[in-house]
Amino acid sequence: MRIGYYYRMFRTIADFIQAWGQESENTLKAFRELTDSSLEQRATPDTRSLGALAWHTICSLGEMMTTAGLPLAHVVTEQTPAP
């Protein structure tokens, strides 16, 4: 759970679920602000585009779950074509 700029360990599943909900909402808010033209925008020429960063965020969940020993039935990877 975030406290200021710092994170602490979750003590209960309820703490995790609350934080997950807040972070999911914030991520969706950011994704909803993206436009077709902004998907190609980059901070610098050698960094990922906003679209690539969004896709990386989506793909990271499956990778992290698998790494933690909790594989998902269907994992989207960065090699999976973006919709």
Steps between C-alpha positions, in 0.01 A plus 500: 500500500634844412570744780623825350771393258576177684349155485450255784425132509138394495387359831170357384335390178250781553787755499623353171153502342448863599836608358446290183165673445651846539794426271271339241277808497800732460643288218166497316471878539841542338418251220170676425688826438704342220400585144595335172758771438640498855575126479803580282628782724841449664681696771824463301576329168658197674221429751180300463192666361199555727328215317794267564506602868128429530544158335797426729281582802231260379748220429690537827216356710521154343879502516502595867235244592693224321826607667324487838387143430140597430466445125191625324304285254569748217799731515538794265867568429672789331535272197119470481370743236340803664133548419 
